[in-house]
Amino acid sequence: MNDDLSNLLKSWDPAAPEPAAFKRGVWRRIETGGAGKISAVGMWWKEFLGSLARPRVAFATVALAMLAGAWIGHTTANPDGQQAYLRSVNPYAHVAAVSDS
């Protein structure tokens, strides 16, 4: 089975001609390091990721992300969440909460 497939692939000859400037364009991209047209967002993202290689910038970015996450979590948390959880797992907490009201 594999021999049949190998023979078939060896006999296959794609007859699609390549454009005249194809090889020249490929070598130009190789020489420039693949840096073709990059959008402004792509360039900003590349510079941002490059700046994360510096330890101070990386630490500041991680610290800022953690602070932002803690702030978002704090502002969106339900203040009665602890009591709601206790009522959901402890049947006696529900009775105590109702009798306290």
Secondary structure, DSSP 8 states (H G I E B T S, - for coil): -HHHHHHHHHH--------TTHHHHHHHHHHTTT-----HHHHHHHHHHHHTTSHHHHHHHHHHHHHHHHHHHHHHS-TTHHHHHHHHH-HHHHHHHHHH-
